[in-house]
Amino acid sequence: QETEFNSSGQAIKRTIYTVGHDQISQTVREYVNGNWTNAVTHNFGTDGHGSVRVLFNAISAVAAIVNHNNVPQIFTFDAYGNLLNFGATQPATSYLYNSERFDFRTGRLYLRARDYDPTTGTFRTLDPFFGNSSDPQSFHKYLFVHGDPVNAADPTGMFLGALITPLIDASLRNGDASRGAAALNSAYNLQRAVKVYQKALNVLNKIRDAYDTVRDALDILSIDPSDLLDLRTQAATLSKGILPNKYVGPIPITIPSKLLDSLAVVFKFGHNILGHKDTQEFVGELITDVIAYAFGFEQANLNWHKVKGPDQIVKHTQVKGLWGIFEAKGGTHGLSQKDTEYGTQMSKTWISGWLNRIIKGNEGTTDGDALRNAFDNGNDMLALVSRLDIRRKGTDGITAKFELGFQIYKPPKGNGMKTWKGFE
């Protein structure tokens, strides 16, 4: 979902994307003269390279949109992604070359770790990968896909991402089936490495994008949902039916052995790239996704400033109208008292301030309206703080201490909330 705001903070345009392996369609509503317009959906038509080449309307005809000068939405690019037949205000979508988001104000393509400038064929910042002596081009810190954009793509903005497409192509061209299969397997493993590395970079940059879902967390950690039954049982026992009668915490939670083994692999990988402190935060984000799942919650489709606001706003999958506000901490860090706008993290004034802000910023969306209804009706919500402290044990092992604290938040002001003992 993508929301545009005016200088007064009012949402003026909201675009909701339907996503499969790539974007399938976009549905747009605009705020005009005090009212939201009817939703208009356009489907993406892509080429073999993954670039959006055309927008189709509801009857599968090429779209020509009034607010975009009635120009037929057919797009042409050069090899490096420069849009050849359109001006900056004419495309009705920001997803164009390689189906990645293009910012018309800066002229750059968002590739997650770094922004790419198609006019120069280079990235705007250094590649975090240090280079490979057997591949001299890898020492070029700004080059896009080794200077070969026709045969490669770089969805991560990193050296690793640039290698995936050529590696798969090489396997398909290889006449030896066993060698080709090995190459495909290497490509698959490399994709998994890129996913983990990218999620770590997202945490470093305080960005939570499409990777930030429970299913991604389970996939990265290589565990089956059935492995979480023990966590679900512990969570249900502690919460006495999800909502506690009083503040509970800090309560230690035993991490299942399979999950602990998977965390050890992720921790070792991330530690070598990020260092100890940032890896704690990274893994803490992942395990909180899993805990939300164990409590029966799923991520809500809402937008807000996650650098300062709550880590997660979640909705229960079975109990209608039940919402949660989750905050994850890593290592021995406690709740921050530096948010001068709303006070200490997870205090009643902080939660009230951020929920009002999030509701206002998501007006007109399904989850935004549902959250507003729950807030206005005074539905009890689950406020939860988690903390994961991981320490290295030997060469490959880890020890992990995970604890939770939770209590009821009562809209609109959080009356009756207690201090977060053990998480200060």
N, C-alpha and C positions, 0 to 999 in steps of 0.2 A: 504494500500500500504506500502511496506517495501523496503527501498533503502539502499544498502551497498556502502561505499566509501573506496577508498584506502588512503594511507597516504598523497597523494597530493590533496585530496579533489575531485577526479574524481569519479563519480558514476560508479561502476563496475558490479552491479547486481541490478535488479529491479523486485520485485515480487508484482503482483496485485492480491488481493483476491476477489473472488465473495462470498458475504455473504448473507445468509438468516437468519434463527434463529441461525445458526452457520455457520462456513466456509463451502462452497460448493466445491470450487476449487481454484487452484492457477495457475497463468500464469507467467512464468519466462522468462526474457531476460537478457543476460550477455554481458558485454562490453569486446570483445576479439580482440586484435591486431588493435585497433582503430575503430572497428565497433561493432554495436549492433547485436547480433544473432537474429534469428527468434524466435518469442514467442512460448513457449511450455507449454501446459496446462495439468495439472493432477487433477483428481477429488479425493476428500477425501471419504474414507469408514470408518464409525464410528461404534462403538459398543453401547450397551444399556446404558453405562455409559457416553457416549459422547466422548470417546477417539478415536483419529484417529488410525485405525488399519492397513490401507492399502492405497496406492496411485494407482489409475487406470490411464492408458493412454487413448488416444482418442478412442481406440477400446475396452475399458473396460477390458483390460488385465492388470495384475499386472505390474507396471512400474519397469524397471531396467535401471538405468540412468548411462551413461558413466562417468560423472564427480563424481559419487558417487560409484565407483568401481564395477559398474554393479550388485550391490547387490539388489535382489528383495525387493521392498519397502513394507514389511509386518512387523508390529511392535507388540511386546509383552511387557507387563508391569506387575510389581507386584502390589499389592493393593495400595501402596503409590506412584506409578507413576514412579518407576525406570525402565528404558528401558533395557530389559534383553538380547536382541539378536542383538544389534547394537553398534558400536563404535561411537565416537563423530563426526566423519566426514562422516559417511555413510548415515544418513537420508537426504532425499532431501527436507524436510520441517522442519520448526521450531515449527509447531503446532502439538502437539502429545497428551500427557496425558490430558484428559478432554477437548481436543481441545484448550488448552491454549498454549501460546508461551513459548518455552523452550530456554534458553540461554546456548548453549553448552560451551561457554567460562567460565561461572561461575558455571554451573551445577544447575541453579535455574529456577524455573517456575515463570513467571510473572503473579501475581494475583492482579494487579492494586494497591491496598493500600499497599500490602507487597509482598516480594518475598518468595517463598516456596522452601525448600530444600528437595527433595524426599529421599535423602540418610539418613536423620535423621528423616523424617516425621514431621518436625517442620518448622515454619516460622523463618525468620532471624531477625525480629524486633518485638517489642511489639504490642499487639492488642490494638487499641485505645479504645475499649469497656472496661468499668471499671469492669464489672462482675455482675452476678445476684446471690443473696444469695440462691435462690431456685434451682440453678444449679451450684454446686461446680466446675464442670469442666470448667465453663466459666471464673473462676479466673486464669486458666492457660493461660499465656500471649503468649505462642508460639505454643500450640497444634493445629494440623491440624484436622479440622472437628470432634472434640471430640474423636479423636483416632479411628474413624469408617469410613475410606475412601471408603469401599465397598458400603455403603448405603447413603453416603452424598457427597456433592461437595461444594466448596467455591470459586465461581468466583470473589468475591469482595476482598478476603483477610482479611475479618473482621468476627467477631463473628456472626453478623446478617446474613451474606451470608451463613454461615455454617448451619443455621437453616432451610433454605428454603426447601431443598430436604427432610429431615426427616419429616417436617410438612406436605408436600404434600403426602408423602408415608403413613403417619399415617391416613390421611383423606381417602385415597383409601382403606386402610385395614379396616376402620371402617364400621360396618354393619348398623349403624344408619345413614340414608341418610341426615337428617337435620344437625346432628353433623358433618358429613363429609363435607357438603356444607359450614358450618361455618368455618371449618378448612381451606378449600380451599380459602375462602374469606379472612381469616387471612393471608394465604400465599401470596395471591395477593397483599394485602395491605403492607405486609412486603417487597415484591419485589419492590413496588413503593418507600417505605422508603429507601431501599438499593440504588435504582437508584439516588434519591436525595442526599443521604449521599455520594455516590460514586462520584457524580459530584462535590460536595463540596471538597472532598479530591483531585480530579483532579486539581481543581483550586489552592488548597494549594500547590500542588506539581508542578504546572505549566504544567500539562499534559492535552492535549486535544486529546482524543482517539475517538473511534467509537460513544460514547455518544454525541459528540459535533456536533449535526445536528439540523437543525430547527425543524424537526419532533419530536426529543427528547425534545426540549425545550417546544414545544406545549403540548406534552404528560405530562411532569412533571408538567407544570403549569395548566393542566386540563382545557384547553380552546379549543374552536372550532375555526378553521380558520376564520369563519364568524364573530367572535367577534373582529377580527382585521381590519374590514372594515373601522372603524373610524380612526385608525392609518394610514392605507393605504391612505385614503383621505387627512389627514393632511400632510403626506409625499409628496404626489403628488402635493399638493398646494404649499408647501414650495419650492420644487425643480424645479417647473415650467417646468415639462417634464424631470425629473430625474437630468439633469446636470444644475447647476445654472450658471448665467452669471458672478457672483461675489461671494465673500465670504459671506455666510449666517450664522449668529450665534452670540451668543448662543440664540437659539430659544426654548422656553418651549413647551413641548409636553404633552397633556393631556392623561393620561393613562386610558383606558376604565375601568369601575367599576368592570367588571368580572375579568379582568386581575389583578386589584389591590387586589381584594379579594384573588385570587390565590397566588399572591406575598406575602400576609400577612401570609399565611400558610407556604410557603417555608421559609420566613424570620424567623418566629418563630422557625421552626425546625432547621434551620441552625445556628441561633443565639445561641441556647443552646449548640451546638456542637463546633462551630468555634469561637464564639465571634463576636463583632460588625464589626470590620474592615474587616475581611476576608469574612464575609457574604455579605458586600457591594460589594466586588469584585465578589463574586460568583453570586449574583443576577444580577449584571451589565452585566456579560457574557451572562446570559440567555436572558435578555431583548434585548441585542444587536442582538442576533440570531433572535429574533422576529422582530426587526426593519429592519434587512436585508431582511426578508421575506416581510415586508410591503412595502419596496422599490422595490420589484420584483427581488431580488437577491437570489442566492443559494450558498452554500459553494462549493468552488472549491476543487478538489481532488489533493491537493498539500502537500508536506512535507517541513517544515522549523522549525527553532528554535523559538518557540513562546514565550519563556521567554523574549527575548530581541526584537524580531521582531514584526510585526503587529499582532493584535489579529485575524483578519480575512482578507483573500483574497477571494473575492466573484465575481461571474459572473452573468450577468443578464439573466433571463430566456426567455426574449422576444427580446431584442436588441442584435443582434450578435456582438461580439467584444467589448462589454461594460463591463468593469471590475471596481471593487471597492476595496479600501484599507480602512478598518475600524479599529478604535482603541476605546476601551471602558475603561472608568474610573469610579471608584466608590467613593461615598461620596463626599468630597470636593477636591479630589486629581486632580492635573493638569498634563499636559504633562511633562514627565521626560526630564531633560537636562543632564542626566548622561551617555548617550550612546556616549562614546568617539570615537567609530569607525565611526559612521555616523552622529553624532550631535543630536540635539533635536528631540524628537519623533514627527513624522508627518511633519517635515520640508521637503522641497523639496530634500535636500541632503540625508536625512534619508530614504525617500520613494524610491528615485532612487537607493541608495545603497542596500536596502533590496530587491527590485524587481529584480535587476541584480543577486543577490545572490540566490533568490528563483528560478529564471529561470534556472540558471546554475545547481542547485541541482535537478531539475525535468526534465532534458533533456530526450526526448524519451517517455514522457507520453502525453496523449491526452491534459490534461489541461495545462501542462507545455509548450507544443508547441504552444497552443492557446494563452497563456499569452505572450510568446515570440513574436508571430506575431503581437499582439495588441501593444506591447511595441515598436517593430521595426517600425511599421507603424505609430507610433505617435498618436494612438487613445486616445482621451480624457478619463480620468478615474475619478471616483468619490472618493474623499478623504473625509472621515467622522470621526468625533470624537463625541462620546456620553458620557454622564455622568448621572448616576442615584444616587440620594441621598435619602436614606430611613431612616426614623426615627420612632421609636416605639411610638404608641399612645395608652395609656391604657394597658390593659393586652393582648389583642389579635389583636389590630388594628395597622395600620401603616399610615404614611403620606409619599408620594413619590414625589420628584421633578426630572423630567427627561428633559434634554435639549440636543439639537443637534447643531453641527456646521459642515458645509460642503462647499467644493469648488472643482474646477477642478484641477486635476494634469495632466500636459501635458508632456508625455515622450519626450526625455529621461532625461531631467534635471529639469522639474517642473517650467519652466519659467512662471513668472507672479503670482506665489502663494503668498498669503498674510499670515501674522501671524494669529495664532488661538486666536483671541480676546475672552476673557472670559474663556479660557481653559489653560492659562499659568500656 
